[in-house]
Amino acid sequence: MSGRICYARAAIPASVRCMAPSPLTAAEEKLRRWAEVNAMRDEAVREAAAAGVSIHQIQQITGIARTTIIGILARRPKRPLLRVVRSDEPQPD
């Protein structure tokens, strides 16, 4: 079969031909998954250090550079932008 497909005669919605995922969409999804996993990195490093795991051990297990681990431990965790306040909790002044 050669030539153009007439979607009206075939009773196929025109959007069907565009349903294959594009390489751009796949790459963006891969980056989103990576960002989700990477966002937990600092917390995991802090928890390990608090539990007594040495910086050397953290480096060996994770492959994160020693200077990066020291930087993570030196920084304070990011504060959440929003805080849930119960209705019976007094409002701050």
VMD Tcl script that builds the backbone (N, CA, C; Angstrom):
set m [mol new atoms 279]
animate dup $m
set s [atomselect $m all]
$s set {name element resname resid chain x y z} {
  {N N MET 1 A 0.854 -1.177 0.000}
  {CA C MET 1 A 0.000 0.000 0.000}
  {C C MET 1 A 0.891 1.228 0.000}
  {N N SER 2 A 0.775 2.031 -0.962}
  {CA C SER 2 A 1.574 3.245 -1.029}
  {C C SER 2 A 0.657 4.451 -1.076}
  {N N GLY 3 A 1.221 5.593 -0.854}
  {CA C GLY 3 A 0.432 6.822 -0.880}
  {C C GLY 3 A -0.020 7.223 0.504}
  {N N ARG 4 A -0.832 8.216 0.565}
  {CA C ARG 4 A -1.288 8.757 1.842}
  {C C ARG 4 A -2.481 7.965 2.355}
  {N N ILE 5 A -2.595 7.902 3.641}
  {CA C ILE 5 A -3.723 7.209 4.272}
  {C C ILE 5 A -4.825 8.223 4.504}
  {N N CYS 6 A -6.010 7.869 4.126}
  {CA C CYS 6 A -7.152 8.738 4.377}
  {C C CYS 6 A -7.777 8.290 5.691}
  {N N TYR 7 A -7.610 9.079 6.745}
  {CA C TYR 7 A -8.090 8.708 8.070}
  {C C TYR 7 A -9.613 8.661 8.135}
  {N N ALA 8 A -10.265 9.484 7.354}
  {CA C ALA 8 A -11.730 9.499 7.373}
  {C C ALA 8 A -12.296 8.185 6.854}
  {N N ARG 9 A -11.726 7.651 5.746}
  {CA C ARG 9 A -12.225 6.384 5.200}
  {C C ARG 9 A -11.840 5.206 6.079}
  {N N ALA 10 A -10.700 5.268 6.735}
  {CA C ALA 10 A -10.240 4.160 7.566}
  {C C ALA 10 A -10.853 4.205 8.961}
  {N N ALA 11 A -11.578 5.250 9.302}
  {CA C ALA 11 A -12.198 5.443 10.611}
  {C C ALA 11 A -11.169 5.372 11.742}
  {N N ILE 12 A -9.979 5.912 11.478}
  {CA C ILE 12 A -8.910 5.969 12.483}
  {C C ILE 12 A -8.719 7.429 12.850}
  {N N PRO 13 A -8.737 7.745 14.143}
  {CA C PRO 13 A -8.514 9.142 14.517}
  {C C PRO 13 A -7.126 9.603 14.069}
  {N N ALA 14 A -7.041 10.828 13.629}
  {CA C ALA 14 A -5.781 11.374 13.125}
  {C C ALA 14 A -4.692 11.379 14.181}
  {N N SER 15 A -5.048 11.453 15.462}
  {CA C SER 15 A -4.047 11.529 16.521}
  {C C SER 15 A -3.331 10.209 16.749}
  {N N VAL 16 A -3.846 9.108 16.232}
  {CA C VAL 16 A -3.230 7.803 16.445}
  {C C VAL 16 A -1.821 7.762 15.874}
  {N N ARG 17 A -1.610 8.398 14.745}
  {CA C ARG 17 A -0.288 8.363 14.130}
  {C C ARG 17 A 0.758 9.096 14.965}
  {N N CYS 18 A 0.351 9.914 15.923}
  {CA C CYS 18 A 1.280 10.688 16.742}
  {C C CYS 18 A 1.474 10.078 18.125}
  {N N MET 19 A 1.001 8.871 18.349}
  {CA C MET 19 A 1.042 8.303 19.687}
  {C C MET 19 A 2.385 7.686 20.056}
  {N N ALA 20 A 3.252 7.432 19.125}
  {CA C ALA 20 A 4.558 6.865 19.448}
  {C C ALA 20 A 5.342 7.887 20.254}
  {N N PRO 21 A 5.975 7.437 21.343}
  {CA C PRO 21 A 6.727 8.392 22.152}
  {C C PRO 21 A 7.920 8.952 21.381}
  {N N SER 22 A 8.095 10.236 21.486}
  {CA C SER 22 A 9.212 10.868 20.790}
  {C C SER 22 A 10.478 10.679 21.614}
  {N N PRO 23 A 11.642 10.718 20.979}
  {CA C PRO 23 A 12.893 10.608 21.740}
  {C C PRO 23 A 13.025 11.717 22.776}
  {N N LEU 24 A 12.496 12.901 22.473}
  {CA C LEU 24 A 12.559 14.016 23.409}
  {C C LEU 24 A 11.751 13.697 24.670}
  {N N THR 25 A 10.542 13.159 24.499}
  {CA C THR 25 A 9.703 12.813 25.637}
  {C C THR 25 A 10.360 11.727 26.480}
  {N N ALA 26 A 10.921 10.727 25.842}
  {CA C ALA 26 A 11.599 9.644 26.565}
  {C C ALA 26 A 12.792 10.188 27.344}
  {N N ALA 27 A 13.552 11.085 26.741}
  {CA C ALA 27 A 14.712 11.674 27.415}
  {C C ALA 27 A 14.284 12.524 28.604}
  {N N GLU 28 A 13.191 13.280 28.433}
  {CA C GLU 28 A 12.687 14.106 29.538}
  {C C GLU 28 A 12.221 13.230 30.690}
  {N N GLU 29 A 11.546 12.135 30.388}
  {CA C GLU 29 A 11.077 11.222 31.436}
  {C C GLU 29 A 12.258 10.594 32.169}
  {N N LYS 30 A 13.286 10.230 31.434}
  {CA C LYS 30 A 14.485 9.664 32.058}
  {C C LYS 30 A 15.126 10.681 33.005}
  {N N LEU 31 A 15.185 11.944 32.582}
  {CA C LEU 31 A 15.732 12.994 33.440}
  {C C LEU 31 A 14.875 13.199 34.689}
  {N N ARG 32 A 13.556 13.121 34.537}
  {CA C ARG 32 A 12.671 13.273 35.703}
  {C C ARG 32 A 12.902 12.156 36.719}
  {N N ARG 33 A 13.029 10.914 36.224}
  {CA C ARG 33 A 13.292 9.791 37.137}
  {C C ARG 33 A 14.625 9.973 37.842}
  {N N TRP 34 A 15.650 10.426 37.099}
  {CA C TRP 34 A 16.960 10.659 37.684}
  {C C TRP 34 A 16.888 11.740 38.767}
  {N N ALA 35 A 16.160 12.812 38.486}
  {CA C ALA 35 A 16.032 13.913 39.445}
  {C C ALA 35 A 15.345 13.451 40.721}
  {N N GLU 36 A 14.325 12.589 40.601}
  {CA C GLU 36 A 13.639 12.077 41.789}
  {C C GLU 36 A 14.591 11.277 42.672}
  {N N VAL 37 A 15.362 10.410 42.049}
  {CA C VAL 37 A 16.308 9.583 42.802}
  {C C VAL 37 A 17.411 10.455 43.393}
  {N N ASN 38 A 17.922 11.380 42.602}
  {CA C ASN 38 A 19.020 12.236 43.052}
  {C C ASN 38 A 18.586 13.182 44.165}
  {N N ALA 39 A 17.316 13.544 44.198}
  {CA C ALA 39 A 16.822 14.443 45.240}
  {C C ALA 39 A 16.925 13.805 46.622}
  {N N MET 40 A 16.901 12.501 46.684}
  {CA C MET 40 A 16.982 11.795 47.964}
  {C C MET 40 A 18.434 11.560 48.393}
  {N N ARG 41 A 19.387 11.860 47.516}
  {CA C ARG 41 A 20.797 11.581 47.792}
  {C C ARG 41 A 21.302 12.259 49.059}
  {N N ASP 42 A 21.083 13.570 49.161}
  {CA C ASP 42 A 21.610 14.312 50.305}
  {C C ASP 42 A 21.037 13.778 51.618}
  {N N GLU 43 A 19.752 13.497 51.628}
  {CA C GLU 43 A 19.113 12.973 52.836}
  {C C GLU 43 A 19.718 11.625 53.221}
  {N N ALA 44 A 19.940 10.765 52.236}
  {CA C ALA 44 A 20.513 9.444 52.511}
  {C C ALA 44 A 21.934 9.568 53.058}
  {N N VAL 45 A 22.708 10.492 52.502}
  {CA C VAL 45 A 24.085 10.707 52.980}
  {C C VAL 45 A 24.058 11.215 54.423}
  {N N ARG 46 A 23.175 12.177 54.721}
  {CA C ARG 46 A 23.083 12.699 56.093}
  {C C ARG 46 A 22.667 11.607 57.085}
  {N N GLU 47 A 21.686 10.786 56.683}
  {CA C GLU 47 A 21.225 9.709 57.564}
  {C C GLU 47 A 22.337 8.698 57.825}
  {N N ALA 48 A 23.103 8.364 56.788}
  {CA C ALA 48 A 24.200 7.411 56.948}
  {C C ALA 48 A 25.264 7.971 57.888}
  {N N ALA 49 A 25.619 9.231 57.698}
  {CA C ALA 49 A 26.626 9.852 58.565}
  {C C ALA 49 A 26.132 9.921 60.005}
  {N N ALA 50 A 24.855 10.247 60.194}
  {CA C ALA 50 A 24.284 10.308 61.546}
  {C C ALA 50 A 24.264 8.928 62.202}
  {N N ALA 51 A 24.158 7.885 61.393}
  {CA C ALA 51 A 24.146 6.521 61.920}
  {C C ALA 51 A 25.555 6.016 62.211}
  {N N GLY 52 A 26.557 6.811 61.848}
  {CA C GLY 52 A 27.928 6.437 62.160}
  {C C GLY 52 A 28.736 5.895 60.992}
  {N N VAL 53 A 28.193 5.938 59.803}
  {CA C VAL 53 A 28.934 5.486 58.624}
  {C C VAL 53 A 29.974 6.558 58.301}
  {N N SER 54 A 31.221 6.136 58.111}
  {CA C SER 54 A 32.285 7.106 57.850}
  {C C SER 54 A 32.160 7.696 56.449}
  {N N ILE 55 A 32.788 8.861 56.270}
  {CA C ILE 55 A 32.794 9.505 54.958}
  {C C ILE 55 A 33.445 8.587 53.931}
  {N N HIS 56 A 34.504 7.910 54.331}
  {CA C HIS 56 A 35.182 6.976 53.429}
  {C C HIS 56 A 34.232 5.855 52.991}
  {N N GLN 57 A 33.494 5.310 53.937}
  {CA C GLN 57 A 32.545 4.243 53.595}
  {C C GLN 57 A 31.432 4.763 52.681}
  {N N ILE 58 A 30.920 5.950 52.969}
  {CA C ILE 58 A 29.878 6.542 52.115}
  {C C ILE 58 A 30.418 6.708 50.704}
  {N N GLN 59 A 31.656 7.180 50.586}
  {CA C GLN 59 A 32.284 7.364 49.286}
  {C C GLN 59 A 32.416 6.028 48.563}
  {N N GLN 60 A 32.876 5.007 49.245}
  {CA C GLN 60 A 33.067 3.700 48.631}
  {C C GLN 60 A 31.748 3.093 48.159}
  {N N ILE 61 A 30.701 3.247 48.956}
  {CA C ILE 61 A 29.404 2.648 48.636}
  {C C ILE 61 A 28.696 3.397 47.516}
  {N N THR 62 A 28.716 4.728 47.572}
  {CA C THR 62 A 27.926 5.529 46.629}
  {C C THR 62 A 28.683 5.984 45.393}
  {N N GLY 63 A 29.999 6.116 45.515}
  {CA C GLY 63 A 30.774 6.665 44.409}
  {C C GLY 63 A 30.744 8.178 44.366}
  {N N ILE 64 A 30.131 8.800 45.379}
  {CA C ILE 64 A 30.093 10.262 45.462}
  {C C ILE 64 A 31.464 10.742 45.937}
  {N N ALA 65 A 31.964 11.809 45.350}
  {CA C ALA 65 A 33.268 12.350 45.728}
  {C C ALA 65 A 33.267 12.773 47.194}
  {N N ARG 66 A 34.419 12.588 47.835}
  {CA C ARG 66 A 34.567 12.928 49.259}
  {C C ARG 66 A 34.228 14.393 49.520}
  {N N THR 67 A 34.679 15.278 48.647}
  {CA C THR 67 A 34.402 16.708 48.831}
  {C C THR 67 A 32.902 16.999 48.727}
  {N N THR 68 A 32.214 16.265 47.867}
  {CA C THR 68 A 30.763 16.437 47.741}
  {C C THR 68 A 30.070 15.972 49.009}
  {N N ILE 69 A 30.511 14.854 49.561}
  {CA C ILE 69 A 29.929 14.331 50.802}
  {C C ILE 69 A 30.137 15.331 51.934}
  {N N ILE 70 A 31.333 15.876 52.036}
  {CA C ILE 70 A 31.617 16.876 53.075}
  {C C ILE 70 A 30.724 18.092 52.873}
  {N N GLY 71 A 30.527 18.517 51.625}
  {CA C GLY 71 A 29.642 19.644 51.339}
  {C C GLY 71 A 28.206 19.361 51.727}
  {N N ILE 72 A 27.737 18.146 51.455}
  {CA C ILE 72 A 26.369 17.760 51.826}
  {C C ILE 72 A 26.206 17.817 53.335}
  {N N LEU 73 A 27.192 17.308 54.057}
  {CA C LEU 73 A 27.110 17.285 55.523}
  {C C LEU 73 A 27.246 18.686 56.116}
  {N N ALA 74 A 27.920 19.588 55.415}
  {CA C ALA 74 A 28.094 20.959 55.914}
  {C C ALA 74 A 26.844 21.805 55.689}
  {N N ARG 75 A 26.104 21.500 54.616}
  {CA C ARG 75 A 24.890 22.273 54.323}
  {C C ARG 75 A 23.737 21.795 55.171}
  {N N ARG 76 A 22.901 22.723 55.500}
  {CA C ARG 76 A 21.670 22.364 56.207}
  {C C ARG 76 A 20.673 21.859 55.174}
  {N N PRO 77 A 19.818 20.929 55.562}
  {CA C PRO 77 A 18.799 20.464 54.616}
  {C C PRO 77 A 17.885 21.613 54.210}
  {N N LYS 78 A 17.387 21.554 52.985}
  {CA C LYS 78 A 16.465 22.583 52.514}
  {C C LYS 78 A 15.170 22.511 53.297}
  {N N ARG 79 A 14.674 23.673 53.655}
  {CA C ARG 79 A 13.397 23.729 54.369}
  {C C ARG 79 A 12.256 23.612 53.369}
  {N N PRO 80 A 11.198 22.935 53.763}
  {CA C PRO 80 A 10.042 22.894 52.857}
  {C C PRO 80 A 9.450 24.292 52.710}
  {N N LEU 81 A 8.944 24.588 51.529}
  {CA C LEU 81 A 8.378 25.911 51.278}
  {C C LEU 81 A 7.024 26.088 51.960}
  {N N LEU 82 A 6.300 25.009 52.112}
  {CA C LEU 82 A 4.986 25.073 52.729}
  {C C LEU 82 A 4.958 24.199 53.977}
  {N N ARG 83 A 4.183 24.621 54.938}
  {CA C ARG 83 A 4.031 23.845 56.148}
  {C C ARG 83 A 2.548 23.658 56.391}
  {N N VAL 84 A 2.166 22.430 56.692}
  {CA C VAL 84 A 0.766 22.146 56.962}
  {C C VAL 84 A 0.459 22.586 58.387}
  {N N VAL 85 A -0.587 23.381 58.528}
  {CA C VAL 85 A -0.985 23.887 59.837}
  {C C VAL 85 A -2.371 23.334 60.140}
  {N N ARG 86 A -2.482 22.693 61.278}
  {CA C ARG 86 A -3.791 22.176 61.680}
  {C C ARG 86 A -4.690 23.346 62.058}
  {N N SER 87 A -5.984 23.157 61.893}
  {CA C SER 87 A -6.929 24.254 62.160}
  {C C SER 87 A -6.983 24.610 63.640}
  {N N ASP 88 A -6.668 23.684 64.542}
  {CA C ASP 88 A -6.719 23.985 65.971}
  {C C ASP 88 A -5.386 24.502 66.501}
  {N N GLU 89 A -4.379 24.604 65.630}
  {CA C GLU 89 A -3.073 25.112 66.025}
  {C C GLU 89 A -3.101 26.630 66.032}
  {N N PRO 90 A -2.537 27.278 67.076}
  {CA C PRO 90 A -2.542 28.752 67.094}
  {C C PRO 90 A -1.710 29.318 65.951}
  {N N GLN 91 A -2.188 30.387 65.369}
  {CA C GLN 91 A -1.505 31.029 64.253}
  {C C GLN 91 A -0.328 31.847 64.770}
  {N N PRO 92 A 0.810 31.834 64.043}
  {CA C PRO 92 A 1.952 32.654 64.488}
  {C C PRO 92 A 1.644 34.135 64.308}
  {N N ASP 93 A 2.219 34.952 65.152}
  {CA C ASP 93 A 1.991 36.405 65.074}
  {C C ASP 93 A 2.812 37.036 64.020}
}
mol reanalyze $m
mol bondsrecalc $m
mol representation Tube
mol addrep $m
